[in-house]
Amino acid sequence: MSDLFQVTGLEDQAPRPLADRLRPQVIEDVVGQDHLIAAGAPIGRMLESRRIASMILWGPPGVGKTTIARLIADHADLEFVQLSAVFSGVADLRKAFEAAKARRATGRGTLLFVDEIHRFNRAQQDGFLPYVEAGIVTLIGATTENPSFELNGALLSRAQVFVLKRLDEAALEGLLQRAEQEVGQHLPLTADGRVALIGFADGDGRYLLTLAEEIFAAATSTPLDSNGVAEMLQKRAPAYDKSRDEHYNLISALHKSMRGSDPDAALYWLARMLTGGEDPLYIARRIVRFASEDIGLADPTALMIANEAMATYRFLGSPEGELAIAHAVVHLATAPKSNAVYVGYKAAMSAAKQTGSLAPPKHILNAPTKLMKDIGYGAGYAYDHNTEEGFSGQNYFPDGMARQNFYAPQGKGRERSIKERLDYWAKIRDEKMKEI
């Protein structure tokens, strides 16, 4: 329905943000998402065949999710209906579905675009299913959160998930050039000032154009260098939500960088988490876990250093205590690696679940009473210190359970000497078994 301002044309004369004025009018003008919209790419093939399937567009802010949805509707000649899960509820959905039914009766299809679709609860998400299955609406949901965690499995089974990329420097530079053409002048920036502006955007095209508009409006007499850009613009915090997907992505990056023995990458991801506002104690706990899981006995000091880093942070707090965490990160990244204890522990847990009712062999049981001695507790136990090698080689597994080899050191770091010792004991054990 048009209002009075639309009818008189006054709305067209109203000021519009630069980002809105530069919104692409054809799919070919969308930047940074060729892996999805180019000819032969998934969405590109849909547009070519004019057979549009329901989909979820997953990506960071300002990369073109809404624009792509709108252009798909235009290309396929579908009615574009937009809702936001932030402001809409069941009543709004019901109205949209009823209108789509009526529209379908006249031969016209509906593309329902739901922004921030992950904000709908599970019951609300289930409400889409019959209308999507019946083809009453073609659903395009946009989300910045991992659909695997935030959307119903039933909804995901009826919609393809496409991942949009954050815009790279080339795409952002292209947007700045379009902005300069639209405004009719060059941005008053030096070369390094332009690089700084692109860096401030952090892959968000909409935010970049908002910043550019601010610089245009400032009308400075001299070009701004990187310092000038920093002074004029307040840099926003990096995209980081401690309770969401990015939280797990970055701790995974830190963990894998340390496992990969790359101290430089590990320090970078540590810094990214800290600047994003992550709790340093959470990082410290994960580092303690890493020391045990990925280093183990290859460097027994790793676990002590990780624990000391956590204790130091508790004592000093931020920012001084963060250096101790960095100290531990570098030590762990450069330490020899072994997951032999971790693998052995998991194997032992699996065996314990399968054989949980088996009793220890009687010869290793204590016999504090005469009755226990009479029924064989402790009978035949060999005291290792009294043997020539200091190693008896007796069986310590339950009767009826074959000997298992859970811990298999890989010979890295301190585990080299442990492996040699275990091999020596295994040889003695085998020799003693032959004597029996």
C-alpha positions in Angstrom: 0.0 0.0 0.0 1.4 3.5 -0.9 1.1 6.4 1.5 0.6 10.0 0.7 4.4 10.8 0.5 5.0 7.9 -2.0 2.0 9.0 -4.2 3.3 12.6 -4.4 6.9 11.5 -5.1 8.2 13.2 -1.9 9.7 10.0 -0.7 12.1 9.9 -3.7 13.4 13.3 -2.7 14.1 12.4 0.9 17.8 12.0 1.8 19.1 8.5 1.6 22.3 7.0 3.1 25.1 6.4 0.7 25.0 2.7 1.3 21.3 2.6 0.3 21.9 4.7 -2.8 24.6 2.3 -3.9 22.6 -0.9 -3.3 23.1 -3.0 -6.4 20.2 -3.1 -8.9 21.3 -6.2 -10.8 23.0 -9.3 -9.5 26.1 -8.7 -11.4 26.8 -5.6 -9.3 27.1 -7.6 -6.0 30.7 -7.8 -5.0 32.6 -10.4 -3.1 30.2 -13.4 -3.6 31.1 -14.7 -7.0 31.4 -18.2 -5.5 27.6 -18.1 -5.1 26.1 -15.8 -7.8 28.5 -16.1 -10.8 27.3 -18.1 -13.8 27.7 -21.8 -12.9 27.7 -21.1 -9.1 24.8 -22.4 -7.0 22.6 -19.3 -6.9 23.8 -18.3 -10.4 22.4 -21.6 -11.7 19.1 -21.0 -10.0 18.8 -17.6 -11.6 19.6 -19.0 -15.0 16.9 -21.7 -14.7 14.5 -19.4 -12.9 13.9 -22.2 -10.4 14.5 -20.7 -7.0 14.8 -23.0 -4.0 14.5 -22.0 -0.4 17.8 -21.1 1.2 19.6 -19.8 4.2 22.2 -17.1 3.6 24.8 -17.3 6.4 27.5 -14.6 6.7 28.8 -11.6 8.6 27.1 -8.2 8.5 27.3 -6.0 5.5 28.2 -8.6 2.8 25.0 -8.5 0.7 22.5 -11.0 2.2 19.5 -8.7 1.9 20.5 -7.4 -1.5 21.0 -10.8 -2.9 17.5 -11.9 -1.7 15.9 -8.8 -3.2 17.6 -9.3 -6.6 16.7 -13.0 -6.7 13.0 -12.0 -6.2 13.3 -9.4 -9.0 15.0 -11.8 -11.4 12.5 -14.5 -10.8 9.5 -12.1 -10.8 8.5 -13.0 -7.3 6.8 -10.7 -4.8 9.4 -9.7 -2.3 8.2 -9.7 1.3 10.6 -8.8 4.0 10.3 -9.5 7.7 12.8 -9.2 10.6 12.8 -11.8 13.3 13.8 -9.0 15.7 10.5 -7.1 15.2 8.1 -9.7 13.9 6.0 -12.3 15.7 3.5 -15.1 14.9 0.8 -12.6 13.8 3.2 -11.0 11.2 4.1 -14.5 9.9 0.4 -15.5 9.7 -0.4 -12.3 7.7 2.5 -12.9 5.3 1.5 -16.6 4.7 -2.2 -15.6 4.1 -1.2 -12.9 1.7 1.1 -15.3 -0.1 -1.8 -17.8 -0.4 -4.0 -15.1 -2.0 -1.2 -14.0 -4.3 -0.6 -17.6 -5.4 -4.3 -17.9 -6.3 -3.7 -15.1 -8.9 -0.6 -16.9 -10.3 2.1 -14.9 -8.6 4.7 -16.4 -6.3 6.2 -14.9 -3.1 9.7 -14.7 -1.9 9.6 -14.3 1.9 12.9 -12.9 3.2 13.4 -13.2 7.0 16.3 -11.3 8.4 18.0 -12.6 11.5 16.0 -15.8 11.2 17.9 -17.4 14.0 16.1 -15.2 16.4 12.9 -17.0 15.9 12.4 -19.8 18.4 12.0 -23.4 17.5 8.2 -23.3 17.4 8.2 -20.3 15.2 10.7 -21.9 12.8 8.5 -25.0 12.6 5.7 -22.6 11.4 7.5 -22.1 8.1 7.5 -25.8 7.2 4.0 -26.4 5.7 4.2 -23.2 3.6 7.7 -24.0 2.3 6.7 -27.6 1.5 3.6 -26.5 -0.3 5.5 -23.9 -2.3 3.3 -21.1 -1.0 6.5 -19.2 -0.2 10.1 -19.5 -1.3 11.9 -18.8 2.0 15.3 -17.0 2.1 16.5 -16.6 5.7 19.5 -14.5 6.6 21.6 -15.1 9.6 25.0 -14.2 11.1 25.0 -17.3 13.3 25.9 -20.9 12.5 22.6 -22.5 11.2 23.7 -25.8 12.5 23.3 -24.6 16.1 20.5 -22.0 15.6 18.0 -23.4 13.2 15.8 -26.5 13.3 17.0 -29.6 11.6 13.6 -29.8 9.9 14.0 -26.3 8.4 17.6 -27.0 7.3 16.5 -30.1 5.5 14.1 -28.0 3.4 16.6 -25.1 2.6 20.1 -25.0 1.1 22.6 -23.2 3.2 25.0 -20.8 1.4 27.9 -19.2 3.2 28.7 -15.6 2.2 32.2 -14.4 2.7 33.4 -11.2 4.4 34.4 -8.7 1.7 38.1 -8.7 0.9 40.2 -5.6 0.1 39.5 -5.7 -3.6 35.8 -5.8 -3.1 35.9 -3.0 -0.6 38.1 -0.9 -2.9 35.5 -1.4 -5.6 32.8 -0.1 -3.3 34.9 3.0 -2.6 35.3 3.7 -6.3 31.5 3.4 -6.8 31.0 5.8 -3.9 33.3 8.3 -5.4 31.4 8.0 -8.7 28.1 8.5 -7.0 29.2 11.6 -5.0 31.2 13.0 -7.9 34.5 13.5 -6.1 37.4 11.5 -4.7 37.7 10.7 -1.1 40.2 13.1 0.6 42.6 10.3 1.6 46.2 9.5 1.1 47.1 6.0 0.0 47.7 4.8 3.5 44.6 6.6 4.7 42.6 4.7 2.1 44.1 1.4 3.3 43.3 2.4 6.9 39.6 3.1 6.0 39.3 -0.3 4.3 40.8 -1.9 7.4 38.4 -0.1 9.7 35.5 -1.7 7.8 36.6 -5.2 8.7 35.0 -6.8 5.7 31.6 -5.0 6.1 30.6 -3.2 2.9 27.7 -1.3 4.5 29.9 0.0 7.3 32.6 1.0 4.8 30.2 3.2 2.9 28.9 4.7 6.1 32.5 5.6 7.1 33.1 7.0 3.6 30.0 9.1 3.8 31.3 10.5 7.1 34.6 11.5 5.5 32.9 13.1 2.5 30.7 15.1 4.9 33.8 16.3 6.8 35.1 18.1 3.7 38.6 18.3 4.9 41.0 20.7 3.2 43.9 18.2 3.2 43.9 14.5 2.5 43.7 12.3 5.6 46.5 9.8 6.3 46.0 6.7 8.4 46.4 8.7 11.7 43.9 11.3 10.4 41.4 8.5 9.6 41.9 7.0 13.0 41.2 10.4 14.7 38.1 11.1 12.7 36.5 7.7 12.9 35.9 5.7 16.1 37.1 2.1 15.3 34.4 -0.3 16.3 35.1 -3.5 18.2 35.9 -6.6 16.2 33.0 -8.9 15.4 33.1 -11.2 18.4 30.4 -12.6 20.5 31.5 -14.7 23.5 28.3 -16.8 23.4 28.2 -17.4 19.7 30.0 -19.0 16.8 32.9 -16.7 16.6 33.8 -17.5 20.1 34.3 -21.2 19.2 36.0 -20.4 15.9 38.7 -18.3 17.5 39.5 -20.7 20.3 39.7 -23.5 17.7 42.1 -21.3 15.7 44.3 -20.8 18.8 44.2 -24.4 19.7 45.2 -25.6 16.2 47.9 -23.0 15.8 49.6 -24.2 19.0 49.1 -27.8 17.9 50.7 -26.9 14.6 53.7 -25.4 16.4 53.1 -21.9 15.0 53.8 -19.4 17.9 53.1 -16.4 15.6 49.7 -17.5 14.6 48.9 -18.6 18.1 49.8 -15.1 19.5 47.6 -13.5 16.8 44.5 -15.6 17.7 45.2 -15.0 21.4 45.3 -11.2 20.7 42.1 -11.4 18.6 40.3 -13.0 21.5 41.5 -10.6 24.0 40.8 -7.5 21.9 37.3 -9.0 21.3 36.6 -9.0 25.0 37.1 -12.7 25.8 37.5 -13.7 29.4 41.3 -14.3 29.8 40.5 -17.1 32.4 38.5 -18.9 29.7 41.6 -18.8 27.5 43.8 -19.9 30.3 41.7 -22.9 31.1 41.7 -23.9 27.4 45.5 -23.6 27.4 45.8 -25.9 30.5 43.6 -28.4 28.7 45.9 -28.1 25.6 49.0 -28.8 27.6 47.6 -32.1 28.8 45.9 -33.1 25.5 48.5 -32.1 22.9 51.8 -32.1 24.7 51.4 -34.5 27.6 54.7 -36.1 28.7 56.6 -34.9 25.6 57.2 -31.8 27.8 56.0 -32.3 31.4 56.8 -28.7 32.2 54.1 -27.5 29.7 51.2 -28.3 32.1 53.1 -26.6 35.0 53.7 -23.4 32.9 50.0 -23.4 31.7 48.8 -23.7 35.3 51.3 -21.0 36.5 50.1 -18.7 33.7 46.5 -19.1 34.9 47.6 -18.5 38.5 49.6 -15.4 37.5 46.6 -13.9 35.7 44.4 -14.5 38.8 47.0 -12.7 40.8 47.8 -9.7 38.4 44.6 -9.4 36.4 44.4 -7.4 33.2 46.4 -6.2 31.4 49.6 -7.3 33.2 48.5 -10.9 33.7 47.7 -11.4 30.0 51.4 -11.5 29.3 51.7 -14.6 31.4 49.1 -16.2 29.1 51.0 -15.2 26.1 54.2 -16.6 27.7 52.4 -20.0 28.1 51.0 -19.9 24.5 54.4 -19.5 23.0 55.9 -22.2 25.3 53.1 -24.6 24.3 53.4 -23.8 20.6 57.1 -24.4 20.6 57.1 -27.5 22.8 57.3 -31.1 21.4 53.9 -32.5 20.9 52.3 -35.8 21.8 48.7 -36.9 22.3 49.7 -40.4 23.5 48.3 -39.8 27.0 45.1 -38.4 25.6 44.6 -41.3 23.1 45.6 -43.8 25.8 43.1 -42.3 28.3 40.2 -42.5 25.8 41.1 -46.1 24.9 41.2 -47.0 28.6 37.8 -45.3 29.2 36.3 -47.3 26.3 37.7 -50.6 27.7 36.5 -49.8 31.2 32.9 -49.3 29.9 33.0 -52.7 28.2 34.6 -54.6 31.1 33.4 -52.6 34.1 32.4 -55.7 36.2 35.8 -57.5 36.1 37.6 -57.6 39.5 41.3 -57.0 40.0 43.4 -60.2 40.1 43.7 -61.5 43.7 47.5 -61.3 43.9 47.4 -57.4 43.8 44.6 -57.1 46.4 45.4 -56.2 50.0 44.6 -58.7 52.7 44.2 -56.9 56.0 42.2 -59.8 57.6 42.9 -63.5 58.0 39.8 -64.3 56.0 41.1 -62.4 53.0 44.4 -64.1 53.2 42.7 -67.5 53.4 40.7 -66.9 50.2 43.9 -65.9 48.3 44.0 -62.1 48.5 47.6 -61.0 48.0 48.9 -64.5 47.3 51.8 -64.6 44.9 52.3 -60.8 44.8 55.9 -59.9 43.8 57.2 -56.7 45.4 58.9 -54.9 42.5 61.6 -53.3 44.7 62.9 -56.7 45.7 63.4 -57.9 42.2 66.8 -57.7 40.4 65.5 -55.3 37.7 63.2 -53.4 40.0 60.4 -54.7 37.8 58.4 -57.8 38.4 56.5 -58.0 35.1 53.4 -59.3 36.8 49.9 -59.0 35.3 47.8 -56.2 36.7 44.8 -56.5 34.4 41.7 -58.4 35.5 41.7 -62.1 35.1 40.0 -63.0 31.9 41.0 -59.8 30.2 43.9 -59.8 27.8 46.7 -57.3 28.4 46.0 -54.0 26.6 48.4 -51.4 25.3 46.8 -48.0 25.9 49.7 -45.7 26.3 52.0 -45.7 23.3 54.5 -42.9 23.5 55.7 -41.6 20.1 59.3 -40.9 21.1 59.0 -37.1 20.9 60.6 -34.9 23.5 60.8 -36.4 27.0 58.7 -39.3 25.8 61.7 -40.7 23.9 63.2 -41.9 27.2 59.8 -43.1 28.4 59.4 -45.2 25.3 62.9 -46.7 25.8 62.0 -47.5 29.4 58.7 -49.1 28.4 60.3 -51.1 25.7 62.9 -52.4 28.2 60.2 -53.4 30.7 58.1 -55.1 27.9 61.2 -57.2 27.0 61.6 -58.3 30.7 57.9 -59.0 31.0 58.0 -61.2 27.9 61.0 -63.1 29.2 59.3 -63.7 32.6 56.2 -64.9 30.9 58.3 -67.5 29.0 59.6 -68.8 32.3 56.1 -69.4 33.7 
